[in-house]
């Protein structure tokens, strides 16, 4: 497979392929960041790239609520914080009086990862073709 082809190449050619694969991963990462919601910016800041093998990488999401953003979530009721035996009421602009609890609407899923994947797939044939040229050149040496 691919690993055997890579092993037969010189170290300099292996490095060239590694650099080109990193460019592909970087392009993919930029698309994911572009598709991710930017309400507070924390989700985008939590995204990262981690090498998971000799020539494989994972795009990671290092924030607790990331899956909730992608899949959506329903919180049936929201209560105010309970501190030291006192019950607090909630109030915000537009209400006529404070309330003790409220129902929250569903947060719809935002599958930004799937949108990014579809966008990346459209650019992939050209990137693979370019990588194939490098591998062919390495095989002919």
Buried (B, 14 or more C-beta within 10 A) or exposed (E): EEEEEBEEBEEEBBEBBEEBBBEBBEBBBEBBBEBBEEEEEEBBEBBEBEEEEEBEBEBEBEBEEBEBBBEEEEEEEEEBEEEEEEEEEBEEEEEEEEEEEEEEEEBEEBBBBEBBBEBBEEEEEEBEEEBEEBBEEBEEE
